[in-house]
Amino acid sequence: MALVDDAKALVTDFTEILSDIEQAGIAYTKAYEVIDMQGSMGLELFNDAKNVVDKLEAAYKALGVDPRLSNEYKKLIQQMDTLLTYRKRYNF
């Protein structure tokens, strides 16, 4: 009789463990979905920022001006460097 009770207790314990594993898996999946979404948003913002730099550079070139002489362009390039650092750090 004690063996049957021990077996029932082990089954109950195992069921609880499986439930905990399932809950952890669900939480992991939800967290990963958020991380993936944030990474996609970060990549989209990076592309938007790159487009701004390209447009500014094209505008200066259309005027026959070297964009590297512009303080605004230099600041934008520094900001892009910072963005690249973030992209590497946060892996997007």
Biopython code that builds the backbone (N, CA, C, O; Angstrom):
import numpy as np
from Bio.PDB.StructureBuilder import StructureBuilder

atoms = [
    (1, "MET", "N", (0.817, -1.192, 0.000)),
    (1, "MET", "CA", (0.000, 0.000, 0.000)),
    (1, "MET", "C", (0.863, 1.259, 0.000)),
    (1, "MET", "O", (0.542, 2.246, -0.662)),
    (2, "ALA", "N", (1.940, 1.210, 0.737)),
    (2, "ALA", "CA", (2.846, 2.371, 0.786)),
    (2, "ALA", "C", (3.465, 2.622, -0.578)),
    (2, "ALA", "O", (3.694, 3.770, -0.957)),
    (3, "LEU", "N", (3.739, 1.553, -1.319)),
    (3, "LEU", "CA", (4.324, 1.685, -2.651)),
    (3, "LEU", "C", (3.345, 2.391, -3.595)),
    (3, "LEU", "O", (3.753, 3.225, -4.402)),
    (4, "VAL", "N", (2.078, 2.064, -3.495)),
    (4, "VAL", "CA", (1.058, 2.693, -4.329)),
    (4, "VAL", "C", (0.938, 4.173, -3.973)),
    (4, "VAL", "O", (0.829, 5.019, -4.861)),
    (5, "ASP", "N", (0.956, 4.486, -2.679)),
    (5, "ASP", "CA", (0.887, 5.880, -2.238)),
    (5, "ASP", "C", (2.102, 6.660, -2.724)),
    (5, "ASP", "O", (1.968, 7.801, -3.166)),
    (6, "ASP", "N", (3.300, 6.049, -2.645)),
    (6, "ASP", "CA", (4.524, 6.698, -3.126)),
    (6, "ASP", "C", (4.444, 6.942, -4.631)),
    (6, "ASP", "O", (4.845, 8.001, -5.114)),
    (7, "ALA", "N", (3.930, 5.971, -5.361)),
    (7, "ALA", "CA", (3.797, 6.102, -6.808)),
    (7, "ALA", "C", (2.825, 7.222, -7.164)),
    (7, "ALA", "O", (3.080, 8.000, -8.083)),
    (8, "LYS", "N", (1.716, 7.303, -6.439)),
    (8, "LYS", "CA", (0.738, 8.378, -6.670)),
    (8, "LYS", "C", (1.361, 9.737, -6.374)),
    (8, "LYS", "O", (1.139, 10.701, -7.107)),
    (9, "ALA", "N", (2.147, 9.811, -5.290)),
    (9, "ALA", "CA", (2.808, 11.066, -4.928)),
    (9, "ALA", "C", (3.816, 11.473, -6.008)),
    (9, "ALA", "O", (3.915, 12.650, -6.354)),
    (10, "LEU", "N", (4.555, 10.510, -6.531)),
    (10, "LEU", "CA", (5.530, 10.798, -7.590)),
    (10, "LEU", "C", (4.839, 11.264, -8.864)),
    (10, "LEU", "O", (5.316, 12.181, -9.533)),
    (11, "VAL", "N", (3.725, 10.639, -9.198)),
    (11, "VAL", "CA", (2.970, 11.067, -10.385)),
    (11, "VAL", "C", (2.471, 12.489, -10.197)),
    (11, "VAL", "O", (2.542, 13.306, -11.116)),
    (12, "THR", "N", (1.970, 12.781, -9.010)),
    (12, "THR", "CA", (1.492, 14.135, -8.718)),
    (12, "THR", "C", (2.646, 15.139, -8.816)),
    (12, "THR", "O", (2.501, 16.201, -9.420)),
    (13, "ASP", "N", (3.792, 14.792, -8.217)),
    (13, "ASP", "CA", (4.969, 15.670, -8.292)),
    (13, "ASP", "C", (5.400, 15.884, -9.741)),
    (13, "ASP", "O", (5.701, 17.004, -10.153)),
    (14, "PHE", "N", (5.423, 14.802, -10.500)),
    (14, "PHE", "CA", (5.847, 14.890, -11.891)),
    (14, "PHE", "C", (4.880, 15.761, -12.696)),
    (14, "PHE", "O", (5.308, 16.538, -13.550)),
    (15, "THR", "N", (3.602, 15.635, -12.430)),
    (15, "THR", "CA", (2.594, 16.445, -13.110)),
    (15, "THR", "C", (2.813, 17.928, -12.801)),
    (15, "THR", "O", (2.711, 18.774, -13.689)),
    (16, "GLU", "N", (3.111, 18.235, -11.547)),
    (16, "GLU", "CA", (3.388, 19.625, -11.160)),
    (16, "GLU", "C", (4.634, 20.151, -11.862)),
    (16, "GLU", "O", (4.669, 21.297, -12.311)),
    (17, "ILE", "N", (5.656, 19.304, -11.952)),
    (17, "ILE", "CA", (6.890, 19.704, -12.637)),
    (17, "ILE", "C", (6.608, 19.990, -14.113)),
    (17, "ILE", "O", (7.071, 20.992, -14.657)),
    (18, "LEU", "N", (5.848, 19.104, -14.752)),
    (18, "LEU", "CA", (5.494, 19.324, -16.154)),
    (18, "LEU", "C", (4.714, 20.614, -16.336)),
    (18, "LEU", "O", (4.930, 21.347, -17.301)),
    (19, "SER", "N", (3.819, 20.888, -15.419)),
    (19, "SER", "CA", (3.042, 22.123, -15.474)),
    (19, "SER", "C", (3.954, 23.344, -15.339)),
    (19, "SER", "O", (3.800, 24.329, -16.062)),
    (20, "ASP", "N", (4.899, 23.267, -14.411)),
    (20, "ASP", "CA", (5.849, 24.372, -14.230)),
    (20, "ASP", "C", (6.704, 24.580, -15.480)),
    (20, "ASP", "O", (6.965, 25.713, -15.885)),
    (21, "ILE", "N", (7.132, 23.479, -16.082)),
    (21, "ILE", "CA", (7.931, 23.566, -17.313)),
    (21, "ILE", "C", (7.108, 24.198, -18.435)),
    (21, "ILE", "O", (7.605, 25.037, -19.186)),
    (22, "GLU", "N", (5.851, 23.787, -18.539)),
    (22, "GLU", "CA", (4.987, 24.352, -19.572)),
    (22, "GLU", "C", (4.800, 25.857, -19.360)),
    (22, "GLU", "O", (4.871, 26.633, -20.312)),
    (23, "GLN", "N", (4.562, 26.267, -18.107)),
    (23, "GLN", "CA", (4.388, 27.688, -17.808)),
    (23, "GLN", "C", (5.661, 28.475, -18.119)),
    (23, "GLN", "O", (5.596, 29.586, -18.646)),
    (24, "ALA", "N", (6.810, 27.899, -17.793)),
    (24, "ALA", "CA", (8.089, 28.555, -18.096)),
    (24, "ALA", "C", (8.267, 28.670, -19.608)),
    (24, "ALA", "O", (8.742, 29.693, -20.100)),
    (25, "GLY", "N", (7.892, 27.631, -20.340)),
    (25, "GLY", "CA", (7.986, 27.662, -21.795)),
    (25, "GLY", "C", (7.088, 28.722, -22.406)),
    (25, "GLY", "O", (7.480, 29.421, -23.340)),
    (26, "ILE", "N", (5.888, 28.834, -21.876)),
    (26, "ILE", "CA", (4.952, 29.863, -22.355)),
    (26, "ILE", "C", (5.518, 31.253, -22.075)),
    (26, "ILE", "O", (5.476, 32.125, -22.943)),
    (27, "ALA", "N", (6.046, 31.464, -20.875)),
    (27, "ALA", "CA", (6.631, 32.756, -20.515)),
    (27, "ALA", "C", (7.833, 33.073, -21.412)),
    (27, "ALA", "O", (8.006, 34.210, -21.851)),
    (28, "TYR", "N", (8.656, 32.060, -21.677)),
    (28, "TYR", "CA", (9.820, 32.254, -22.542)),
    (28, "TYR", "C", (9.373, 32.650, -23.947)),
    (28, "TYR", "O", (9.934, 33.567, -24.547)),
    (29, "THR", "N", (8.367, 31.960, -24.467)),
    (29, "THR", "CA", (7.876, 32.250, -25.814)),
    (29, "THR", "C", (7.356, 33.679, -25.898)),
    (29, "THR", "O", (7.643, 34.390, -26.862)),
    (30, "LYS", "N", (6.593, 34.103, -24.898)),
    (30, "LYS", "CA", (6.063, 35.471, -24.889)),
    (30, "LYS", "C", (7.199, 36.487, -24.814)),
    (30, "LYS", "O", (7.179, 37.497, -25.518)),
    (31, "ALA", "N", (8.185, 36.222, -23.966)),
    (31, "ALA", "CA", (9.325, 37.131, -23.841)),
    (31, "ALA", "C", (10.100, 37.196, -25.151)),
    (31, "ALA", "O", (10.507, 38.274, -25.583)),
    (32, "TYR", "N", (10.303, 36.053, -25.779)),
    (32, "TYR", "CA", (11.032, 36.023, -27.047)),
    (32, "TYR", "C", (10.276, 36.791, -28.126)),
    (32, "TYR", "O", (10.891, 37.482, -28.938)),
    (33, "GLU", "N", (8.951, 36.679, -28.141)),
    (33, "GLU", "CA", (8.152, 37.424, -29.116)),
    (33, "GLU", "C", (8.333, 38.920, -28.920)),
    (33, "GLU", "O", (8.435, 39.662, -29.897)),
    (34, "VAL", "N", (8.375, 39.373, -27.674)),
    (34, "VAL", "CA", (8.584, 40.790, -27.393)),
    (34, "VAL", "C", (9.981, 41.210, -27.839)),
    (34, "VAL", "O", (10.152, 42.263, -28.453)),
    (35, "ILE", "N", (10.974, 40.386, -27.529)),
    (35, "ILE", "CA", (12.347, 40.694, -27.926)),
    (35, "ILE", "C", (12.455, 40.763, -29.444)),
    (35, "ILE", "O", (13.087, 41.671, -29.983)),
    (36, "ASP", "N", (11.847, 39.818, -30.127)),
    (36, "ASP", "CA", (11.881, 39.796, -31.586)),
    (36, "ASP", "C", (11.199, 41.033, -32.153)),
    (36, "ASP", "O", (11.698, 41.639, -33.101)),
    (37, "MET", "N", (10.062, 41.409, -31.577)),
    (37, "MET", "CA", (9.345, 42.594, -32.035)),
    (37, "MET", "C", (10.192, 43.850, -31.824)),
    (37, "MET", "O", (10.262, 44.709, -32.702)),
    (38, "GLN", "N", (10.836, 43.954, -30.656)),
    (38, "GLN", "CA", (11.670, 45.124, -30.383)),
    (38, "GLN", "C", (12.855, 45.175, -31.342)),
    (38, "GLN", "O", (13.238, 46.251, -31.802)),
    (39, "GLY", "N", (13.430, 44.022, -31.643)),
    (39, "GLY", "CA", (14.529, 43.974, -32.598)),
    (39, "GLY", "C", (14.093, 44.429, -33.978)),
    (39, "GLY", "O", (14.823, 45.151, -34.658)),
    (40, "SER", "N", (12.912, 44.011, -34.391)),
    (40, "SER", "CA", (12.378, 44.435, -35.690)),
    (40, "SER", "C", (12.137, 45.941, -35.707)),
    (40, "SER", "O", (12.427, 46.615, -36.695)),
    (41, "MET", "N", (11.606, 46.454, -34.611)),
    (41, "MET", "CA", (11.378, 47.898, -34.525)),
    (41, "MET", "C", (12.703, 48.647, -34.569)),
    (41, "MET", "O", (12.820, 49.678, -35.230)),
    (42, "GLY", "N", (13.689, 48.127, -33.866)),
    (42, "GLY", "CA", (15.007, 48.769, -33.866)),
    (42, "GLY", "C", (15.615, 48.779, -35.253)),
    (42, "GLY", "O", (16.196, 49.782, -35.668)),
    (43, "LEU", "N", (15.490, 47.681, -35.973)),
    (43, "LEU", "CA", (16.020, 47.605, -37.327)),
    (43, "LEU", "C", (15.289, 48.569, -38.252)),
    (43, "LEU", "O", (15.903, 49.204, -39.109)),
    (44, "GLU", "N", (13.993, 48.673, -38.077)),
    (44, "GLU", "CA", (13.210, 49.610, -38.881)),
    (44, "GLU", "C", (13.639, 51.047, -38.603)),
    (44, "GLU", "O", (13.782, 51.846, -39.528)),
    (45, "LEU", "N", (13.843, 51.372, -37.336)),
    (45, "LEU", "CA", (14.300, 52.721, -36.984)),
    (45, "LEU", "C", (15.697, 52.986, -37.530)),
    (45, "LEU", "O", (15.995, 54.098, -37.968)),
    (46, "PHE", "N", (16.554, 51.966, -37.504)),
    (46, "PHE", "CA", (17.885, 52.115, -38.072)),
    (46, "PHE", "C", (17.796, 52.440, -39.560)),
    (46, "PHE", "O", (18.492, 53.329, -40.051)),
    (47, "ASN", "N", (16.939, 51.717, -40.271)),
    (47, "ASN", "CA", (16.756, 51.974, -41.702)),
    (47, "ASN", "C", (16.207, 53.370, -41.949)),
    (47, "ASN", "O", (16.621, 54.040, -42.895)),
    (48, "ASP", "N", (15.281, 53.814, -41.111)),
    (48, "ASP", "CA", (14.739, 55.178, -41.225)),
    (48, "ASP", "C", (15.850, 56.210, -41.032)),
    (48, "ASP", "O", (15.936, 57.187, -41.776)),
    (49, "ALA", "N", (16.695, 55.984, -40.031)),
    (49, "ALA", "CA", (17.796, 56.913, -39.766)),
    (49, "ALA", "C", (18.768, 56.939, -40.934)),
    (49, "ALA", "O", (19.256, 58.003, -41.314)),
    (50, "LYS", "N", (19.049, 55.786, -41.497)),
    (50, "LYS", "CA", (19.954, 55.708, -42.652)),
    (50, "LYS", "C", (19.368, 56.471, -43.829)),
    (50, "LYS", "O", (20.102, 57.136, -44.561)),
    (51, "ASN", "N", (18.060, 56.384, -44.020)),
    (51, "ASN", "CA", (17.405, 57.124, -45.102)),
    (51, "ASN", "C", (17.535, 58.624, -44.906)),
    (51, "ASN", "O", (17.727, 59.355, -45.877)),
    (52, "VAL", "N", (17.435, 59.097, -43.673)),
    (52, "VAL", "CA", (17.592, 60.521, -43.378)),
    (52, "VAL", "C", (19.000, 60.976, -43.753)),
    (52, "VAL", "O", (19.174, 62.025, -44.374)),
    (53, "VAL", "N", (19.996, 60.191, -43.379)),
    (53, "VAL", "CA", (21.381, 60.530, -43.711)),
    (53, "VAL", "C", (21.557, 60.572, -45.229)),
    (53, "VAL", "O", (22.166, 61.497, -45.765)),
    (54, "ASP", "N", (21.025, 59.574, -45.908)),
    (54, "ASP", "CA", (21.155, 59.514, -47.370)),
    (54, "ASP", "C", (20.490, 60.717, -48.031)),
    (54, "ASP", "O", (21.046, 61.294, -48.966)),
    (55, "LYS", "N", (19.306, 61.100, -47.556)),
    (55, "LYS", "CA", (18.592, 62.248, -48.126)),
    (55, "LYS", "C", (19.365, 63.542, -47.902)),
    (55, "LYS", "O", (19.478, 64.364, -48.811)),
    (56, "LEU", "N", (19.894, 63.723, -46.702)),
    (56, "LEU", "CA", (20.656, 64.937, -46.407)),
    (56, "LEU", "C", (21.911, 64.993, -47.277)),
    (56, "LEU", "O", (22.263, 66.039, -47.822)),
    (57, "GLU", "N", (22.571, 63.854, -47.393)),
    (57, "GLU", "CA", (23.783, 63.799, -48.219)),
    (57, "GLU", "C", (23.448, 64.126, -49.678)),
    (57, "GLU", "O", (24.168, 64.880, -50.332)),
    (58, "ALA", "N", (22.361, 63.559, -50.175)),
    (58, "ALA", "CA", (21.950, 63.824, -51.557)),
    (58, "ALA", "C", (21.589, 65.296, -51.760)),
    (58, "ALA", "O", (21.902, 65.874, -52.801)),
    (59, "ALA", "N", (20.939, 65.898, -50.777)),
    (59, "ALA", "CA", (20.566, 67.311, -50.885)),
    (59, "ALA", "C", (21.806, 68.199, -50.957)),
    (59, "ALA", "O", (21.864, 69.128, -51.764)),
    (60, "TYR", "N", (22.790, 67.913, -50.116)),
    (60, "TYR", "CA", (24.023, 68.699, -50.166)),
    (60, "TYR", "C", (24.732, 68.526, -51.503)),
    (60, "TYR", "O", (25.209, 69.494, -52.094)),
    (61, "LYS", "N", (24.795, 67.288, -51.971)),
    (61, "LYS", "CA", (25.459, 67.019, -53.247)),
    (61, "LYS", "C", (24.724, 67.686, -54.401)),
    (61, "LYS", "O", (25.358, 68.150, -55.348)),
    (62, "ALA", "N", (23.380, 67.743, -54.337)),
    (62, "ALA", "CA", (22.594, 68.399, -55.376)),
    (62, "ALA", "C", (22.906, 69.893, -55.426)),
    (62, "ALA", "O", (22.830, 70.520, -56.483)),
    (63, "LEU", "N", (23.254, 70.445, -54.282)),
    (63, "LEU", "CA", (23.625, 71.866, -54.225)),
    (63, "LEU", "C", (25.098, 72.082, -54.588)),
    (63, "LEU", "O", (25.572, 73.217, -54.652)),
    (64, "GLY", "N", (25.803, 70.993, -54.821)),
    (64, "GLY", "CA", (27.223, 71.101, -55.168)),
    (64, "GLY", "C", (28.110, 71.350, -53.967)),
    (64, "GLY", "O", (29.221, 71.863, -54.103)),
    (65, "VAL", "N", (27.620, 70.987, -52.791)),
    (65, "VAL", "CA", (28.357, 71.219, -51.546)),
    (65, "VAL", "C", (28.805, 69.873, -50.985)),
    (65, "VAL", "O", (28.048, 68.902, -50.996)),
    (66, "ASP", "N", (30.024, 69.826, -50.502)),
    (66, "ASP", "CA", (30.517, 68.611, -49.850)),
    (66, "ASP", "C", (29.810, 68.477, -48.502)),
    (66, "ASP", "O", (29.964, 69.341, -47.639)),
    (67, "PRO", "N", (29.038, 67.410, -48.310)),
    (67, "PRO", "CA", (28.278, 67.278, -47.052)),
    (67, "PRO", "C", (29.173, 67.232, -45.813)),
    (67, "PRO", "O", (28.740, 67.584, -44.716)),
    (68, "ARG", "N", (30.406, 66.803, -45.992)),
    (68, "ARG", "CA", (31.306, 66.702, -44.837)),
    (68, "ARG", "C", (31.690, 68.065, -44.278)),
    (68, "ARG", "O", (32.254, 68.151, -43.187)),
    (69, "LEU", "N", (31.391, 69.125, -45.012)),
    (69, "LEU", "CA", (31.680, 70.480, -44.529)),
    (69, "LEU", "C", (30.548, 71.032, -43.662)),
    (69, "LEU", "O", (30.704, 72.068, -43.016)),
    (70, "SER", "N", (29.424, 70.346, -43.652)),
    (70, "SER", "CA", (28.257, 70.798, -42.904)),
    (70, "SER", "C", (28.312, 70.292, -41.469)),
    (70, "SER", "O", (28.537, 69.107, -41.222)),
    (71, "ASN", "N", (28.102, 71.208, -40.527)),
    (71, "ASN", "CA", (28.067, 70.815, -39.113)),
    (71, "ASN", "C", (26.894, 69.877, -38.827)),
    (71, "ASN", "O", (27.015, 68.943, -38.035)),
    (72, "GLU", "N", (25.762, 70.133, -39.477)),
    (72, "GLU", "CA", (24.593, 69.282, -39.274)),
    (72, "GLU", "C", (24.876, 67.865, -39.763)),
    (72, "GLU", "O", (24.513, 66.889, -39.106)),
    (73, "TYR", "N", (25.516, 67.762, -40.904)),
    (73, "TYR", "CA", (25.845, 66.448, -41.453)),
    (73, "TYR", "C", (26.831, 65.723, -40.540)),
    (73, "TYR", "O", (26.691, 64.526, -40.287)),
    (74, "LYS", "N", (27.822, 66.454, -40.052)),
    (74, "LYS", "CA", (28.806, 65.843, -39.145)),
    (74, "LYS", "C", (28.123, 65.320, -37.881)),
    (74, "LYS", "O", (28.420, 64.225, -37.403)),
    (75, "LYS", "N", (27.197, 66.129, -37.352)),
    (75, "LYS", "CA", (26.477, 65.703, -36.150)),
    (75, "LYS", "C", (25.618, 64.468, -36.447)),
    (75, "LYS", "O", (25.536, 63.547, -35.635)),
    (76, "LEU", "N", (24.988, 64.464, -37.610)),
    (76, "LEU", "CA", (24.158, 63.324, -38.003)),
    (76, "LEU", "C", (25.005, 62.063, -38.142)),
    (76, "LEU", "O", (24.572, 60.980, -37.749)),
    (77, "ILE", "N", (26.193, 62.194, -38.690)),
    (77, "ILE", "CA", (27.089, 61.041, -38.831)),
    (77, "ILE", "C", (27.518, 60.545, -37.446)),
    (77, "ILE", "O", (27.601, 59.338, -37.222)),
    (78, "GLN", "N", (27.788, 61.458, -36.528)),
    (78, "GLN", "CA", (28.130, 61.050, -35.150)),
    (78, "GLN", "C", (26.960, 60.301, -34.521)),
    (78, "GLN", "O", (27.159, 59.303, -33.829)),
    (79, "GLN", "N", (25.750, 60.779, -34.758)),
    (79, "GLN", "CA", (24.572, 60.104, -34.218)),
    (79, "GLN", "C", (24.397, 58.725, -34.851)),
    (79, "GLN", "O", (23.985, 57.780, -34.179)),
    (80, "MET", "N", (24.706, 58.612, -36.130)),
    (80, "MET", "CA", (24.631, 57.305, -36.788)),
    (80, "MET", "C", (25.667, 56.357, -36.182)),
    (80, "MET", "O", (25.400, 55.166, -36.018)),
    (81, "ASP", "N", (26.843, 56.880, -35.852)),
    (81, "ASP", "CA", (27.855, 56.046, -35.196)),
    (81, "ASP", "C", (27.330, 55.525, -33.862)),
    (81, "ASP", "O", (27.530, 54.361, -33.516)),
    (82, "THR", "N", (26.660, 56.399, -33.123)),
    (82, "THR", "CA", (26.053, 55.987, -31.857)),
    (82, "THR", "C", (24.988, 54.923, -32.113)),
    (82, "THR", "O", (24.899, 53.933, -31.388)),
    (83, "LEU", "N", (24.181, 55.139, -33.152)),
    (83, "LEU", "CA", (23.144, 54.170, -33.489)),
    (83, "LEU", "C", (23.746, 52.819, -33.872)),
    (83, "LEU", "O", (23.211, 51.772, -33.508)),
    (84, "LEU", "N", (24.860, 52.846, -34.607)),
    (84, "LEU", "CA", (25.531, 51.594, -34.958)),
    (84, "LEU", "C", (26.033, 50.879, -33.709)),
    (84, "LEU", "O", (25.973, 49.653, -33.617)),
    (85, "THR", "N", (26.524, 51.651, -32.758)),
    (85, "THR", "CA", (26.962, 51.061, -31.488)),
    (85, "THR", "C", (25.786, 50.391, -30.789)),
    (85, "THR", "O", (25.910, 49.274, -30.286)),
    (86, "TYR", "N", (24.650, 51.071, -30.757)),
    (86, "TYR", "CA", (23.449, 50.492, -30.149)),
    (86, "TYR", "C", (23.017, 49.237, -30.903)),
    (86, "TYR", "O", (22.608, 48.242, -30.304)),
    (87, "ARG", "N", (23.117, 49.307, -32.229)),
    (87, "ARG", "CA", (22.694, 48.156, -33.036)),
    (87, "ARG", "C", (23.533, 46.931, -32.702)),
    (87, "ARG", "O", (23.010, 45.822, -32.589)),
    (88, "LYS", "N", (24.828, 47.134, -32.546)),
    (88, "LYS", "CA", (25.704, 46.020, -32.181)),
    (88, "LYS", "C", (25.432, 45.563, -30.750)),
    (88, "LYS", "O", (25.372, 44.365, -30.472)),
    (89, "ARG", "N", (25.269, 46.522, -29.855)),
    (89, "ARG", "CA", (25.065, 46.183, -28.440)),
    (89, "ARG", "C", (23.765, 45.434, -28.214)),
    (89, "ARG", "O", (23.714, 44.469, -27.451)),
    (90, "TYR", "N", (22.702, 45.892, -28.892)),
    (90, "TYR", "CA", (21.378, 45.316, -28.648)),
    (90, "TYR", "C", (20.980, 44.297, -29.714)),
    (90, "TYR", "O", (19.877, 43.751, -29.683)),
    (91, "ASN", "N", (21.893, 44.048, -30.658)),
    (91, "ASN", "CA", (21.739, 42.942, -31.594)),
    (91, "ASN", "C", (20.491, 43.058, -32.475)),
    (91, "ASN", "O", (19.697, 42.120, -32.552)),
    (92, "PHE", "N", (20.321, 44.184, -33.125)),
    (92, "PHE", "CA", (19.211, 44.297, -34.094)),
    (92, "PHE", "C", (19.751, 44.754, -35.426)),
    (92, "PHE", "O", (18.989, 44.913, -36.379)),
]
sb = StructureBuilder()
sb.init_structure("model")
sb.init_model(0)
sb.init_chain("A")
sb.init_seg("    ")
for serial, (resi, resn, name, xyz) in enumerate(atoms, 1):
    if name == "N":
        sb.init_residue(resn, " ", resi, " ")
    sb.init_atom(name, np.array(xyz, "f"), 0.0, 1.0, " ", f" {name:<3s}", serial, name[0])
structure = sb.get_structure()
